[in-house]
Amino acid sequence: MASTRNEPNKTAIYATALTAFFAIAGIAIVDPILPVIGADLGASTWQIELLFTAYIALMALGMIPAVMATGKFGYKKILITGVSTVGVAAILAGFSQNIAQLAVLRAFWGLGNAMFFATAMVLLVSLAQDRNWVVELFETCVGLGFAVGPLLGGLLGEIKWRIPFLACGLFMIIALVVSASRLKDPAEKPAPLRLGSIFKLYGKPAFLVLCVITAAYNYVFFVVLGYTPVFLNLGVIALGFVFTGWGVGLAFGILVVGHKLAHKIGAVQTIFVAILGVLVSVVIFALHPSTPWMVVVLVFAGICMGIMNANLTDMSLALGSPDRRVTTGAFNLIRWGFAAPAPVIAGIISKNHASAPFWVGAAVLVVGIVVFLAAGHVMARGMGERFLWAKWNAAARVEEGTPEEILGEV
């Protein structure tokens, strides 16, 4: 994946990409250690699920202020503030004495990630001469982060559940030092951004339909990511390897399948195929098959989710505002905001029936599918594609490969 051009800012580019890898790994690093955290701190299922909900909620709420702040402070300062916040929160999380402290620190962790992801890709594109290379590099780091995060959590968490947090904080500090010394803002300062311009985007029918479908899907995404580790009832290392398999599936869906399938049948039809695959997976989870089958289905679900993630991003940028900051803020508010309650709700309703979170997730996903069937043609028209199976087409190539497409992918 080496660039074919001379890249004078290669050190800064690699530093930012490495930071993205650790930021994504930090989302999934807690998966294998959720049960042991609960046992050690005396927390119930819904309380340990707060570690996801607090993280996601602050990431959702922080995205819009972060993109607006770039107009006043520039990209570099916001990115460095975000990375610093993540590093400090991760280290302090390793010393938490109760679940409330840990949840609060995970919330600040999410806020820091919001600041990072609101700025990272814009900075990378401004630093690189070969834009396709830098997008590929960033996209690869995102995929690998989801794959390696659970593995780190499992191997280090077997020693002590606090160690993955401390290790993640240390890595972020190293990335911060390199980024702070190497990064620079684009020559053209970003224009001031008004809050009204972000919320005005929800008035576009095609974008609004996409947001509804995304909200339903992301709710289920974090039921799978946040609740399944508890549901499987495995040891720390076993969970680490299981969710590494899920992460590899996710990376494969993002990096290999998602874009190729969109080239062949269009992005709109691709997300329909993928969301049906996710629905089938969640229903199988709810039926509670044997553990080996659960693992196989989990990897399959990861592939479908990777396909969804890659194409939802492309579609949001195609259907949103010409100002990528507006689209990023509006889309991620919905994407993360509707996902935030999922882990805690799963923890609460699982008390009476362990499979209930998956049945509820399936019902939520059905709502998204119904909206797709009723209004998918609005999105297809906005993308220049035909709806459903009227014609195999390659209209998604219009948006595919643009340097900004990765901005909301995580």
N, C-alpha and C positions, 0 to 999 in steps of 0.2 A: 504494500500500500504506500510505497514511497512516491513523493511528488516528482513529476517529470521536469519541474522547473527549479531554478535556484530560489530558495526561500530564505531571505535574510533574517526573518523573524521566527525561524523554525523553533528555537528554544522556547519562546513565549507561546507559540502555538501548541507545542507538546505539553507545556506546563498547564495550559488552560484545558486541554483535552484530558490530561491526567486528573485534573480537579473534577471534571465532569464524571469521569469514571468512579471516583470515590464518592461523589455526591449521589450518584445512582446506587452504588453499592450500599450506601448508608440507609437507603429506603428499605432494602430487603435483608440487611444484615441481622435484624432482630428476629426474623422468622424462626430460625432454629432454636433461639434461646427464650422464646415467649413462655413455654411451659416452666422452665427452670426459674425464670424471673418471678413468675407467679408463685411458685413454691417457696422461693427464698424470701420474698417480701410479703407473703401471706395475702396475695391479691386474688380476687375472683376472676373469672373469664372476662367479664365485661370491663373490669378495671385494667387488665393487661392489654385489652384491645384499645384502650385510650392511647397507648404508645403510637398506634397508627392514626387514630382519629385526630389527636392533638397536632401531630405532624402535618397531616393533610390539610386540616382546617386553616392553620396559620400559613401554609404554603399558598392556599387559595386566596386568602384575604390579603396576603402580602404581595401578590403578583402585580396588582394594579398600582398600588403606591410605588412599587419598585420601578415599573416602566415609566410612571410619571416623573419619578425623581431623576431619571436619566436626562431629562430636558434641562434640569437645573445643575446637576452635579457631574454629568458625563457618565460614561459607561464604566470606566475603570474604578472609580471610587465606589460605585454601587456594588460592583463585583467583589472588590476587596473586602468591603464591609460584610457582604454575604458569606464569603469564605471564612472570614474571621469569626463570624457568629456561629457557623457550623462547627468549626474547630473547637471553640470554647465550650459550646453546648455538649458536644460529644465527649469531651474530657470530663466535664462536670457530671455528665450522666453516669460515667463509670464509678462515681463516688456517691450516687444517690442512696438514701437510706430508706426510702419508701416509694410507693408507686406514684404518689402525687408529685413528688419532686421529679421523678423520672419523666412523667407525662409533661410537666411544664418545660423541662429541658428539651424534650422531643419537639415541643411546639416551637421553641426558639430555633431548633435545628431546621424545622420546616420553613420558618421565616427567612433564615439564612439561605436556604436553597432557592427560595423564591427570588431573592435578589441576584443570586448567581445565574439562574436560568433565564432571567429577564434580560441579561446582558451578554452572556458568554458567546453566543453564536454571532452576534453583531460584531463583537471584538475580533473573533476568529476570522471572519470574512474580511474585515478591514485590514488585518495583518497579512493575509495570504495573497499570493499572486495567482496560485492555482486554486480556484474556489471549489471545484469539484473534489479535489483531493482533501481539502479541509473539512468539507461536509462529510465525506466518507470516513475520515478520521474520527470526527465527533460522533457520528452515527455508530461506528464500531465501539467506541468507548461506552456509549449508552447501552448497547446490547451486552457487552462484556460485564458491565457493572451489575446488571440484573443476574448474570450467570455466576459471577464470582462472589457477590455479596453474601448469599446464603452459605457458600462454602467457607468463607472466612468466619462467618458467624458460628457455623457448626464446629469447625476445628478449634478455633480459639475459645468458643463458649464451653467446650468440653472441659477446659481447664478451669475457667471461672466466667460467669456470664458478663462480668464487668470488662473483661479484656477486649472484646470486639469494639466496645465504645471507645476505650482508650486508644486502641490501634487506629481507629478511624479518625479520631481527633489529631493524632500525631501525623498521619498522612496529610490531613488537610492543612496543618501548619507548614509542613514541608512545601506543599503546593502553593501556599500563600506566599512564602518567602520568594520562591522563584517567580510567581506571577507578579508580585509587587515590584520586583526589580526589572522585569522584562516587558510587562504590558504597557501599552500606550493607547490613548483614546484616538478614534478616527479623526482625520484632519477636519472634517465637517462636523461641527457640534450639532447634536440632535435638537430639533425644534421643541419648544414647550408643548406639553400634551395636556388637554383638558379632560376632566372626568366625564363630561357629557358626551364627548366624542366616542368614548368606549361603550357607554350604555346605549348610545344611538345605534350601534351596530346590531343590537338585538331586534331592531325594526326591519332588518332584511330577512324576508321569509326563508330563503334558502339557508342562510346562516343559522337562523333560529331552529329550523328543522334538524340541522346537523347537531346543534347544541342539545336538543332533547334526546336524540339517539345516543349521543356521547355521554350524557348524564346517566342514562339507564345502564349503558355498558360499563362505565367507570365504577358505578355502585357495585356491580358484580365483580369487577376486577379486584376490588379491595375486600370483598367477602372471601374470594379465593386466596388472596395474598395474606390477609390478616387472620382469618378464622381457620383455614385448613390446617395450619401447623398444630393447633389445639385439637382439632377433630381427628387427626391421624394418630395421635397418642404414641409417638415414636420418641426415641432418644435424641439427644442433641446432634450427634454426628450423623445419625440416620436422616434426621430432618434436613441437615445441611446438604447432604448429597441429593435428597429428594428434590429440594427446591433449587439446587444447582441444575438438575435436569429440567425443571420448569423454566429456569432462566435461560438455559441453552435453547430450549424450544422457543422462548420469547425472542431471543436474539436471532434465531434462524428465521422466524416469521418477519422480523423487521428488516434484516439485512439481505435475505435471499428471496423469500416467497412473496412478501407483500408488494414490492414494487414490480416484480415480474408479472404477477397476476393482474395488477392494475394496468400494465402495458397491454395485456391481452384482452381483458374484458371491461376495462374501465374501473376507476376507483369506486364509484357508487355501487356497482354490481359486486365488486370485491368485498366491500364491507358487509354486504348482505350475506355472502357466503360465510364470511368469518363469524358474524354475529350468530348465525345459525349453529356453527360449530361450538361456540361458547355456550349457547343454550343447551345443546345436547350434553356437553360436559357437565354443566351444573346439575342437570336432571340426574345424570348418572351418579354424581356425588351425593345427591339427596337420597338415592336408593341404597347408598352405603354398601358398595360391593367390597370384596376382600381388599386388603391393603395393596397387594401387587397390582390389581386392576386400578385402584385409586391412583397409584403412581403413574401408570401408563396414561390414564385419562388426564392427569395433571399436566404431563408433558404435551399431550395433544392440545389441551386448553391453552398452554403457553404459546404454541405455534399460532393458534387462531388469534390470540390476544396480540401477538407481535404483528400479524397482518393488519389487525384493526388499528393499532397504534400508528403504524407507518402511514396508513391511508387517511385516517382522521385528520392528521396534521396537514397533509397535502390539501385536503378538501377545505379545511378551515382557512388556509391561506389563499386558496383560489376563490372562496366565497366571501371572504372578509374584506377588510379595508386595505387600500393600497399602503397605508402606514402599518407596517408589520407589528409595531408596538401596540397599536390599538387592537389588532386581531389577537395577538398573544395574550394581552390582558383580559379581553372579553372571553376568549375561548377557555383559558385556563381557570378563570373564576368559576365557570360552569363545570368544567372537567374535574377539578379538584374539589370544588364546593359540594357537589352532589355525592362525591365519593366519601367525603369526610365522615358522615354518620354511619356508614356501612359497617366498619369493624365493631363499633360499640353496640349497634343494634343487633348484630350477629351474636355478640357475647351475651346480651340480655335475653334474647328469645331462645338461645340454645339451652337455657336452664331447664326448660320443660321437655324439649325434644332436640336432640343433637343435630338432626338433619334440617330443622326448621330454617336456619339461615339460608340454606341452599334453595329450599322451596320458595322462600320470599325473594331471593335473588332471581330465580327463574321467572317469577311473576313480574318483577320489575323489568327484566329483559324482554318479556313478551310485550309490555307496553311500548318499549323502544321499537320492537319489530312491527307492531301495529302502526305506529307513526311512520315508520319507513315505508310500509306498503301503501299508506294513505297519501303521503306527501313526498315520497322519494323522487317523484318526477320533477319536483321543484328544485331539488339539489342537482339532479341530472341535467336539467336545462341550464343551470348556472355553471356547470362544469363542461358543457358542450357535449354531453354524452347521452346515449339513448337509455331509457329506463328498462331495468330488468333484462330479459333475454331477447329483446327485439333484434339485436345485432351485436356480434362480437366486434369490438372496436378498440382503438388505441388512443382515444382522446385524452387519457390521463397523461400522456407524454407532454402535454402543454405545460403542466405544472411540475412534472417529474424532473429532478436534478437541479432545481433552483437552490442557491445557497441558503435561502432562508427556511426551507421546508422543514428542517429539523427543530425549529424553535419550540414548538409545543409538543414534540414527540414523546417526551418523557412524562 
